[in-house]
Amino acid sequence: MELKSTILEKITNLYALLSKVDKYWATIDLTKSIKDYNSMRLQIHVYTFLEEEGEKEKRLAYIINKEINLMETTAEQQLDDLLDEVKELISVKKEEAECQTN
């Protein structure tokens, strides 16, 4: 059970992009089953904590919360969509920085 090189490349790009997200928490987890189950899943969470008045504990708010089955035929498209979502988070950060400097 091996992944196509294009999927591996997209996962590598995803790791690189997530390392640039510094406004939110980000986790990524790759789970590979034993051969009998023939399963590989990628879980991605990008989140922040929200403070609410009167509450002592912060509430978890997901920006991105996805699980992709890498063995499905749609995995490449799902990864492309996810890459676009993460790129938007980075471009939003850059736009905010430009507004603050102007």
Summary of the structure (lengths in Angstrom):
residues: 102
radius of gyration: 16.5
end to end distance: 51.8
largest distance: 57.8
contacts: 248
relative contact order: 0.19
helix: 40%
strand: 29%
